């Protein structure tokens, strides 16, 4: 019973942290922004996170930012992700490499109370959405069958301004 109560408190705290992160990182040009919670048992290789996009986003270019919330229990310095386009079978997935810590083990993301960290990575090129791209998926492509220490994965689409700031994408 105590474990269930503790788990409930952790999930509530995670939700509050998510709200605070969202409020602290407001963007005027954001057209879509959401996070999905992962199981406290870990992110299984078979767990595909799905993001259903509003139809009015089709036909435009966006800046894609992927966000990850993790604890100090995440065992690696980085994570490899793929963004999939399941309704566009001819479109290749985008592969993202997120460096969550430096070579000394210091986390790159912003830390909060409770040993939770938020890390975001912006894709280096604009994301062009076709009418078929109403559903995007994110999967991890790490070797482990289940990744411990990751609590949420999110996606933000912002209006693409027409130029790429190469300094912004350096890690």
ABEGO torsion letter per residue (X at the ends): XAAAAAAAAAAAAAAAAAAAAAAAABBAABABBBBBBBBAAEBBAABBBBBBBBAAABGBBBBBBBBBBBBAABABABBBBBBBBAABAABBBBBBBBBABBAAGBBABBBBBGGBBBBBBBBABBBBBBAABABBBBBBABABABBBGBABBBBBBBBBAGBBBAAAABX
